[in-house]
Amino acid sequence: MQPLPNAAAEFSLIDWGITPWTALLACALPLLALIFFQRIYPTGRLAWLASIPFWLSLLIPWSWSPSWWWMMVALSALVIALLAVMDLLTLPALGSLQVSRQMQRVASLGNTHQVELTIDNRSHRTLSLWVRDDTTSGDMEICPESQELRLAPQQRGFAHFKLIPRQRGEFSLAKVYTQVFSLGGLWRRLVDFSCPAKLHVYPNIKQIGEYALLARTNRLSQIGVRRTRKAGQDSNFERLRDYQQDDNYRHIDWRSTARRQKLTVKQFQTDQSQRVIFLLDCGRMMTNEHQQMSLLDYALNSTLMLSYVALSQGDSVGMICFSDRIHAYVPPAGGKGQMNRILHAGFNQFPQLVQSRFDDAFLYLSNHCRRRSLVVLISNVIDQVNADEIQNYMGNLIGCHLPLMVLLRDHRIFDAADNPAPDPEVLYRSAAAAQLLLWRHHVLQRLKATGTLALDGFPEEMTANMINQYLDIKARHAL
């Protein structure tokens, strides 16, 4: 019997139907199943390890021995696959981790909000994991974006984040995202934990604290608030009481003092609580922005500031938010709790691209607020139809209420009118802006002619203007 040729005696994987494409498919199918059904992904370490057969194929020349070339590549791939499977078995089960979130429900716009995540390792081995909180529901910044933890068996760990909300409103934090790594670091499992929580982001009321500080130190002129001289003093006698160190000596009742043999002063009744009601337009005319804040944001900040001043003066404050419907209504009331009610009703109001229904707003006002009040309408107008509608409704309030119209200026219109240029396109734009401002001036003059108080100013300057107007009304007893 003659010996077989050497080529026939050589072992060939191709004769068995094993080609590079079939080997690649055999490795890819289980990997795809892990990704889609178990959310288990290979790490970069496994990718580098899986590239070893490729580098071996480059180092071993094909011309030396094709069969041995295939066998070495297949053997190295088999060893790597065995290591990958063994490391895959070290991934923790889904129930080995428990995650919870602790944070306060209320945050302030632009301020740092602390969030703490508690992670419990219930397995019997050390776990390496990566954790990230849910910030997809709103415009928020989180620092750091993610954290890496290493937990011993039956150990509890904590991850601290700093959340900075950039938009007010109500937001939902639904999940906490984690990645758990295998013992060798070749695999990672993505696990999402359901941790529902509500976060209410309120406007930054830091200016209220600044106002209180300046009021105590008699420096309100620094923020543009003028001192207003009252036309008279309260003269309604209320009761007699014992003299205190800070009392005015002119209020001492000498007859009662002689009779009681003790210094006695007269206490006079303060002015009866008056009402301030805000009509806050949330329609399309309040969508313009300045310095990344809409006109409604500026209007809400001015409303909160004036509400604080009015409540500190002993008045009652209410608010109606409307667009094409009534969004929120806060009945007029006094006291410290009223400030929280107004803040809670307005923090989740945003300008909408709808036409505001002033008729519904004023009808709602007449049905719910019959007592004489200072009605402050904060809006913006650029067309004659809305201007005539506002003028008619504000004029109808005269006699039963004291109307105050607050118009917020748009910086872009004033900048276009103040910066003409020889360029025809710019010149026409400037002429149109100037004509619009002239029409706006006529609207304000017609409002004032009907007896309606009117304010017109830039959004960032409106807070001081509204406070000065309110203090002037109080001083003149116009309400």
Secondary structure as UniProt FT lines:
FT   HELIX           6..9
FT   HELIX           14..16
FT   HELIX           20..33
FT   HELIX           34..38
FT   STRAND          40..42
FT   HELIX           44..50
FT   HELIX           52..59
FT   TURN            62..64
FT   HELIX           66..88
FT   TURN            89..90
FT   HELIX           94..96
FT   STRAND          97..103
FT   STRAND          106..108
FT   TURN            109..110
FT   STRAND          113..121
FT   STRAND          127..133
FT   TURN            136..137
FT   STRAND          140..143
FT   STRAND          147..151
FT   TURN            153..154
FT   STRAND          156..165
FT   STRAND          169..181
FT   TURN            183..184
FT   STRAND          187..202
FT   HELIX           206..216
FT   TURN            217..218
FT   HELIX           220..223
FT   STRAND          236..242
FT   TURN            245..246
FT   HELIX           249..251
FT   HELIX           254..260
FT   STRAND          264..269
FT   STRAND          275..281
FT   HELIX           284..286
FT   STRAND          289..290
FT   TURN            291..292
FT   STRAND          293..294
FT   HELIX           295..312
FT   TURN            313..314
FT   STRAND          316..322
FT   STRAND          326..333
FT   HELIX           336..346
FT   TURN            347..348
FT   HELIX           358..368
FT   STRAND          374..379
FT   HELIX           384..397
FT   TURN            399..400
FT   STRAND          401..408
FT   HELIX           411..418
FT   HELIX           424..449
FT   TURN            450..451
FT   STRAND          453..457
FT   HELIX           459..461
FT   HELIX           462..476
//
